[in-house]
Structure formats: C-alpha cells, structure tokens
Amino acid sequence: MPSQAAVIADTRRWLERAVIGLNLCPFAKAPHAKGQIHYAVCAGASPADLRAALRAELQALAALDAARRETTLLMAPGLLADFLDFNDFLDEADAVLTDLELEGALQIAPFHPRFQFAGTREDDITNATNRAPYPTLHLLREASIDRAVAAFPEAEAIYEANMATLERLGPRGWAALGVGAGGESGA
C-alpha cells in the first residue's frame, strides 16, 4: 500500500490537473487556493475502519469553521478496490451521516478509480468525471453547495459540460494527465 504522503500527493495531483485543470468542478479552485481542503487517509483494512474514519472526519468538519476547513477528501487506498463494493459502502456512509445527525449540514460525494455511472460501459470516458486515484469520499458542507449554486445558477449545466470536456479529451488525453495512483494514466 502506498504511504499516506503518496496518497495525498496523488490526490492533490488529480485535483489540480483534472478537477481544477479541466474545470470539472468550478467550485474547487477557491478552497484549494486558500488551503481549506483537508486530506485524510484511512489506512485501515476493513470497511469498519473506513466507517470509523468517516465518522471522525465528518465530526471534525462539522466542528470547524468553513474558513478554516471548507471540505475534506477521505481516501481509502487499501479498501473497496472493486467499484461495486465501494458503491454498496455508500449506503453505510450515508447511515453514518444520519447517525451523526449531520444530514442537511454535510453530504458525501463518491469518487473511485473504476467509477461507472449507471447505463455506461466501463470504458466510457465520461465516467472519468468521478474517477480519482483511490476510493475517495468527498465530505462537503451543504451551505457551501448552496452558496456555489447561488453564484452559478445553472449548476446543472456543469454535468453536461463535463461530459463534453471528457469526450473532447478522450481516453488518450485523460491518460496523458497522469492522475491515477502513482501518477499513472488513471484510465
């Protein structure tokens, strides 16, 4: 398993080159530039370890002011390598959010190296919008999302723009970004 520093470096590279670099999320640049993104690595070996890390990270995010920590990326490099297992885990992640009574305050967005939208082929380049170097849970503040949507009233257009961007880029262009684990193609 890669070191914690390597996991964070890989995730930052993905964020900078793909998410911000391709403008897949127009709201990511500001918190990145302000140092308000917290990177956490779950080094555990079981889904129970990831649940515990998720619980701790959700509580920490809720306890801190957004000016200090806007969002958290929780990576699990040694867990849930199979996308379907990861997708099943999302129900458990939502249960943690509910148990902590943080629904409406925080939400969880999934990213995975083999992410696949329903109704797409595994090799469909548009799946790359949610592909990260490692299984990742993005913990977001609902208030931040509301502010972002208010500032960008056609937020639903982001999805379509992302699909078009990735289709123009193609698999070779995505691979050239080097945004997978260890700087691999991530394809």
Rosetta silent file (secondary structure, phi, psi, omega in degrees, C-alpha in Angstrom):
SEQUENCE: MPSQAAVIADTRRWLERAVIGLNLCPFAKAPHAKGQIHYAVCAGASPADLRAALRAELQALAALDAARRETTLLMAPGLLADFLDFNDFLDEADAVLTDLELEGALQIAPFHPRFQFAGTREDDITNATNRAPYPTLHLLREASIDRAVAAFPEAEAIYEANMATLERLGPRGWAALGVGAGGESGA
SCORE:     score description
SCORE:     0.000 S_00000001
   1 L     0.000  139.831  179.418    0.000    0.000    0.000 S_00000001
   2 L   -67.271  157.604  178.594    1.330    3.490   -0.796 S_00000001
   3 L   -67.724  161.562  176.798    2.374    5.798    2.013 S_00000001
   4 H   -57.758  -42.677  179.726   -0.006    8.419    3.372 S_00000001
   5 H   -62.124  -39.538  179.258    2.154   11.136    1.774 S_00000001
   6 H   -67.179  -40.378  179.201    1.988    9.389   -1.621 S_00000001
   7 H   -62.537  -44.997  179.525   -1.804    9.024   -1.408 S_00000001
   8 H   -65.228  -42.724  179.191   -2.195   12.718   -0.599 S_00000001
   9 H   -62.183  -43.583  178.186    0.238   13.734   -3.364 S_00000001
  10 H   -61.958  -42.326 -178.588   -1.616   11.585   -5.912 S_00000001
  11 H   -68.593  -39.768  176.041   -4.956   13.038   -4.829 S_00000001
  12 H   -62.760  -42.460  178.825   -3.655   16.615   -5.000 S_00000001
  13 H   -60.374  -44.514  177.190   -2.275   15.966   -8.484 S_00000001
  14 H   -60.322  -45.847  179.865   -5.693   14.621   -9.560 S_00000001
  15 H   -60.472  -47.702 -176.883   -7.433   17.637   -8.020 S_00000001
  16 H   -69.732  -43.504 -175.499   -5.084   20.131   -9.673 S_00000001
  17 H   -83.028  -39.644 -175.690   -4.815   18.502  -13.120 S_00000001
  18 H   -97.870  -62.339 -173.209   -8.282   17.016  -13.594 S_00000001
  19 H   -63.362  -49.689  179.773  -10.832   18.579  -11.247 S_00000001
  20 H   -86.041  -45.385 -176.385   -9.439   22.130  -11.360 S_00000001
  21 L   -59.726  -37.976  177.759   -7.350   21.873  -14.524 S_00000001
  22 L   -95.239    1.085 -178.203  -10.277   20.660  -16.650 S_00000001
  23 L    58.081   38.900  178.267  -12.736   22.776  -14.633 S_00000001
  24 L   -67.938  -28.546  174.082  -14.786   19.679  -13.787 S_00000001
  25 L  -133.290  104.198 -178.160  -15.839   21.459  -10.604 S_00000001
  26 L   -66.398   -8.249 -177.912  -15.785   25.253  -10.865 S_00000001
  27 L   -96.119   -3.767 -174.566  -16.130   25.447   -7.082 S_00000001
  28 L   -83.382  -27.206 -172.752  -12.900   23.548   -6.246 S_00000001
  29 H   -63.728  -45.864 -175.991  -10.311   26.167   -7.140 S_00000001
  30 H   -61.684  -52.583  179.994  -11.034   28.669   -4.338 S_00000001
  31 H   -64.610  -30.054  176.662  -10.845   26.270   -1.359 S_00000001
  32 H   -65.798  -47.805 -178.862   -7.745   24.663   -2.899 S_00000001
  33 H   -63.875  -32.000 -178.678   -6.029   28.036   -3.316 S_00000001
  34 L   -87.805   -0.620 -179.076   -6.977   29.033    0.256 S_00000001
  35 L    69.045   30.858 -176.399   -5.720   25.756    1.753 S_00000001
  36 L  -100.183   10.717  177.211   -9.201   24.865    3.014 S_00000001
  37 E  -101.146  124.833  177.671   -9.220   21.277    1.744 S_00000001
  38 E   -97.610  132.087  178.449   -8.331   18.653    4.328 S_00000001
  39 E  -108.018  122.924  179.649   -6.798   15.398    3.050 S_00000001
  40 E  -125.982  139.838 -179.898   -7.309   12.336    5.247 S_00000001
  41 E  -118.053  125.605  173.943   -6.125    8.799    4.553 S_00000001
  42 L   -89.845  112.410 -179.354   -7.802    5.748    6.043 S_00000001
  43 L   -91.620    4.528 -177.556   -5.012    3.204    6.476 S_00000001
  44 L   -66.704  170.901 -176.111   -7.422    0.593    7.836 S_00000001
  45 L  -114.965    4.564 -177.703   -8.029   -2.806    6.344 S_00000001
  46 L  -140.858  158.769  174.466  -11.797   -3.154    6.691 S_00000001
  47 H   -56.915  -31.115  177.473  -14.992   -1.265    5.898 S_00000001
  48 H   -63.476  -37.708  176.789  -15.432   -0.864    9.681 S_00000001
  49 H   -63.803  -40.619  179.187  -12.135    1.051    9.753 S_00000001
  50 H   -67.841  -39.464  175.980  -13.391    3.307    6.959 S_00000001
  51 H   -59.280  -43.539 -179.790  -16.692    3.876    8.791 S_00000001
  52 H   -65.144  -42.904  178.168  -14.745    4.921   11.895 S_00000001
  53 H   -64.632  -40.800  178.240  -12.503    7.256    9.884 S_00000001
  54 H   -61.702  -44.959  179.221  -15.560    8.699    8.122 S_00000001
  55 H   -57.386  -48.589 -178.195  -17.278    9.311   11.455 S_00000001
  56 H   -63.458  -41.927 -178.414  -14.209   11.133   12.802 S_00000001
  57 H   -70.750  -36.713  176.098  -13.767   13.228    9.641 S_00000001
  58 H   -63.953  -44.154  179.159  -17.452   14.204    9.486 S_00000001
  59 H   -63.465  -41.513 -179.929  -17.337   15.283   13.135 S_00000001
  60 H   -65.221  -42.966  179.493  -14.123   17.251   12.577 S_00000001
  61 H   -63.467  -44.088 -179.622  -15.518   19.019    9.506 S_00000001
  62 H   -64.137  -31.639 -176.172  -18.749   19.903   11.312 S_00000001
  63 H   -79.826  -20.505 -176.313  -16.803   21.256   14.298 S_00000001
  64 L   -97.580  150.324  174.838  -14.560   23.580   12.292 S_00000001
  65 L   -68.936  142.958 -179.369  -15.410   26.891   10.707 S_00000001
  66 L   -60.085  -29.206  178.697  -15.606   26.745    6.900 S_00000001
  67 L   -65.066  -24.137  179.188  -12.971   29.486    6.657 S_00000001
  68 L   -93.461  -42.260  179.186  -10.566   27.039    8.238 S_00000001
  69 L  -141.924  104.746 -178.711  -11.757   23.781    6.596 S_00000001
  70 L   -78.099  -38.772 -171.877  -14.167   24.025    3.702 S_00000001
  71 E  -157.185  164.719 -179.922  -14.165   20.372    2.703 S_00000001
  72 E  -133.194  138.546  170.741  -12.487   17.006    3.301 S_00000001
  73 E  -111.195  116.152  179.557  -11.253   14.307    0.948 S_00000001
  74 E  -106.076  109.820 -178.132  -11.094   10.936    2.735 S_00000001
  75 E   -99.472  144.275 -179.860   -9.083    8.421    0.709 S_00000001
  76 L  -128.473   77.101 -172.891   -9.088    4.661    1.344 S_00000001
  77 L   -65.084  -24.758 -178.170   -6.188    3.256   -0.702 S_00000001
  78 L  -103.594   12.589 -174.137   -6.336   -0.256    0.758 S_00000001
  79 L  -131.234  152.853  168.726  -10.099   -0.702    0.731 S_00000001
  80 L    51.983   46.275  179.218  -13.012   -1.236   -1.632 S_00000001
  81 L   -63.832  -30.015  177.103  -10.944   -1.642   -4.809 S_00000001
  82 L   -80.012  126.413 -176.171  -13.989   -3.163   -6.504 S_00000001
  83 H   -60.790  -37.702 -179.292  -16.326   -0.359   -7.565 S_00000001
  84 H   -65.683  -36.692  175.491  -19.482   -2.312   -6.759 S_00000001
  85 H   -64.302  -43.572  177.419  -18.245   -2.920   -3.201 S_00000001
  86 H   -60.550  -46.222 -179.552  -17.466    0.799   -2.901 S_00000001
  87 H   -60.135  -39.978  176.510  -20.884    1.686   -4.290 S_00000001
  88 H   -64.664  -35.408 -179.311  -22.512   -0.616   -1.716 S_00000001
  89 H   -64.455  -24.772 -178.035  -20.487    1.073    1.036 S_00000001
  90 H   -59.348  -30.887  174.963  -22.106    4.419    0.188 S_00000001
  91 H   -64.303  -39.457  176.869  -25.269    3.277    1.968 S_00000001
  92 H   -66.134  -39.630  178.782  -23.151    2.729    5.093 S_00000001
  93 H   -61.880  -43.751  178.144  -21.569    6.162    4.636 S_00000001
  94 H   -64.346  -34.068  178.224  -24.998    7.769    4.447 S_00000001
  95 H   -65.563  -36.722  176.536  -26.004    5.862    7.590 S_00000001
  96 H   -63.676  -44.793  178.427  -23.033    7.394    9.444 S_00000001
  97 H   -57.522  -44.360  179.065  -24.143   10.846    8.290 S_00000001
  98 H   -66.112  -45.422 -179.517  -27.666   10.127    9.576 S_00000001
  99 H   -59.105  -35.801  179.561  -26.414    8.654   12.856 S_00000001
 100 L   -83.358   -0.423 -178.327  -24.392   11.822   13.496 S_00000001
 101 L    56.343   43.433  179.985  -27.473   13.940   12.667 S_00000001
 102 L  -110.462    6.502  174.264  -25.488   15.809   10.008 S_00000001
 103 E   -62.534  136.482 -177.718  -27.934   15.352    7.140 S_00000001
 104 L    90.665  -19.228  176.442  -28.706   18.776    5.745 S_00000001
 105 L  -104.421  -40.585  179.947  -25.395   20.108    7.063 S_00000001
 106 E  -130.986  158.827  172.450  -22.947   17.819    5.246 S_00000001
 107 E  -143.066  166.474 -175.591  -23.100   15.450    2.315 S_00000001
 108 E  -122.819  127.178  176.124  -20.829   12.811    0.798 S_00000001
 109 E  -112.180  134.481 -176.080  -19.815   12.619   -2.865 S_00000001
 110 E   -93.906  142.302  172.612  -18.152    9.423   -4.174 S_00000001
 111 E  -137.867  143.862 -175.841  -15.023    9.107   -6.321 S_00000001
 112 L  -156.456  146.750 -179.895  -13.320    5.846   -7.307 S_00000001
 113 L   -60.377  -25.303 -178.878  -10.631    4.724   -9.779 S_00000001
 114 L  -115.239   25.720 -177.364  -13.190    2.458  -11.526 S_00000001
 115 L   -51.270  138.757  179.234  -16.233    4.725  -11.100 S_00000001
 116 L  -144.639  119.326  175.330  -19.013    3.847  -13.510 S_00000001
 117 L   -68.958  147.756  175.833  -22.295    5.676  -13.985 S_00000001
 118 L   -57.860  137.735  176.926  -25.383    3.506  -14.392 S_00000001
 119 L    83.237    5.692  177.989  -26.076    2.782  -18.032 S_00000001
 120 L  -113.268  159.085  171.792  -22.483    3.350  -19.212 S_00000001
 121 L   -78.545  155.253 -179.612  -19.771    0.969  -20.320 S_00000001
 122 L   -58.844  -34.981 -176.953  -16.772    0.651  -18.008 S_00000001
 123 L   -89.794    8.594  177.973  -14.517    2.242  -20.648 S_00000001
 124 L   -66.421  121.351 -175.651  -16.848    5.223  -21.272 S_00000001
 125 H   -60.336  -25.910 -178.741  -14.638    8.296  -20.868 S_00000001
 126 H   -66.988  -19.249  174.884  -17.453   10.246  -19.204 S_00000001
 127 H   -63.498  -21.671 -177.172  -17.035    8.028  -16.112 S_00000001
 128 H   -63.443  -18.178  177.810  -13.742    9.855  -15.543 S_00000001
 129 H   -58.895  -26.792 -179.168  -15.631   12.817  -14.044 S_00000001
 130 H  -117.841   22.412  178.031  -15.872   10.746  -10.856 S_00000001
 131 L  -100.165  124.984  178.422  -12.615    8.817  -11.127 S_00000001
 132 L  -121.409  166.484 -178.925   -9.971    9.540   -8.515 S_00000001
 133 L   -61.848  -28.543 -176.938   -6.686    7.748   -7.838 S_00000001
 134 L  -138.304  159.267  171.117   -8.158    5.929   -4.803 S_00000001
 135 L   -54.516  124.743 -172.244  -11.611    5.201   -3.390 S_00000001
 136 E  -137.069  135.665  172.727  -12.486    8.633   -2.021 S_00000001
 137 E  -108.961  119.615  179.749  -15.322   10.124   -0.025 S_00000001
 138 E   -96.415  116.274 -178.805  -15.646   13.873   -0.539 S_00000001
 139 E   -95.952  119.278 -174.949  -17.248   15.480    2.503 S_00000001
 140 E  -121.259  150.385  175.015  -18.978   18.724    1.598 S_00000001
 141 E   -86.744  130.116  177.576  -20.835   21.408    3.508 S_00000001
 142 H   -59.360  -40.181 -179.439  -24.433   21.897    2.336 S_00000001
 143 H   -62.200  -36.912  178.123  -24.138   25.665    2.978 S_00000001
 144 H   -67.115  -39.978  177.877  -21.115   25.810    0.665 S_00000001
 145 H   -64.121  -44.256  179.193  -23.025   23.966   -2.040 S_00000001
 146 H   -59.587  -43.243  178.418  -25.956   26.362   -1.644 S_00000001
 147 H   -64.373  -41.463 -179.082  -23.620   29.381   -1.978 S_00000001
 148 H   -65.012  -42.640  179.675  -21.931   27.863   -5.021 S_00000001
 149 H   -66.286  -37.478  177.506  -25.234   27.127   -6.724 S_00000001
 150 H   -64.444  -36.286  179.562  -26.450   30.663   -5.991 S_00000001
 151 H   -78.411  -21.102 -178.029  -23.281   32.046   -7.587 S_00000001
 152 L  -130.297   77.037 -169.319  -23.583   29.645  -10.532 S_00000001
 153 L   -60.125  -19.368  179.298  -27.337   29.460  -11.177 S_00000001
 154 L  -105.255   48.852 -176.616  -27.034   26.933  -13.990 S_00000001
 155 L   -58.748  -30.790  179.503  -25.150   24.379  -11.900 S_00000001
 156 H   -63.307  -21.213  178.719  -26.960   21.525  -13.669 S_00000001
 157 H   -72.952  -17.273  179.785  -25.091   22.549  -16.839 S_00000001
 158 H   -59.726  -44.692 -179.477  -21.798   21.534  -15.199 S_00000001
 159 H   -56.438  -49.645 -179.621  -22.590   17.844  -15.717 S_00000001
 160 H   -64.425  -40.667  179.054  -23.207   18.290  -19.453 S_00000001
 161 H   -63.520  -39.353  178.621  -20.112   20.483  -19.824 S_00000001
 162 H   -63.644  -42.474  178.715  -18.012   17.849  -18.046 S_00000001
 163 H   -60.608  -45.580  179.909  -19.245   15.124  -20.374 S_00000001
 164 H   -63.890  -41.167  178.450  -18.398   17.255  -23.405 S_00000001
 165 H   -59.847  -47.149 -178.027  -14.957   18.115  -21.986 S_00000001
 166 H   -69.693  -35.705  176.933  -14.097   14.470  -21.417 S_00000001
 167 H   -65.046  -38.620  176.280  -15.415   13.378  -24.801 S_00000001
 168 H   -66.748  -40.825 -179.138  -13.195   16.023  -26.456 S_00000001
 169 H   -66.639  -44.489  179.769  -10.239   14.970  -24.309 S_00000001
 170 H    72.911  168.851 -178.578  -10.760   11.264  -24.980 S_00000001
 171 H   -59.174  -38.246 -179.596   -9.083    8.311  -23.258 S_00000001
 172 H   -68.075  -40.232  177.920   -5.603    9.247  -24.510 S_00000001
 173 H   -65.528  -40.864  177.277   -5.933   12.818  -23.251 S_00000001
 174 H   -62.555  -46.645  179.897   -7.177   11.614  -19.870 S_00000001
 175 H   -59.745  -37.240 -178.367   -4.285    9.143  -19.625 S_00000001
 176 H   -66.232  -20.301  177.990   -1.831   11.924  -20.502 S_00000001
 177 L   -67.240  -25.563 -179.219   -2.942   13.858  -17.397 S_00000001
 178 L    61.756   48.694 -174.237   -1.258   11.225  -15.206 S_00000001
 179 L  -108.368   16.645  175.678   -3.883   11.460  -12.489 S_00000001
 180 L   -88.315 -177.468  177.248   -4.006    7.846  -11.358 S_00000001
 181 H   -59.275  131.796 -179.012   -2.274    6.320   -8.352 S_00000001
 182 H    68.543   18.287  179.152    1.451    6.998   -8.558 S_00000001
 183 H    79.716   12.955  177.872    0.906    9.350  -11.495 S_00000001
 184 L   -69.077  177.594 -174.512   -0.320    6.529  -13.734 S_00000001
 185 L   -63.582  -28.920  179.980   -2.803    7.171  -16.505 S_00000001
 186 L    72.846   10.175 -176.509   -5.836    6.650  -14.292 S_00000001
 187 L   -78.140    0.000    0.000   -7.718    5.192  -17.264 S_00000001
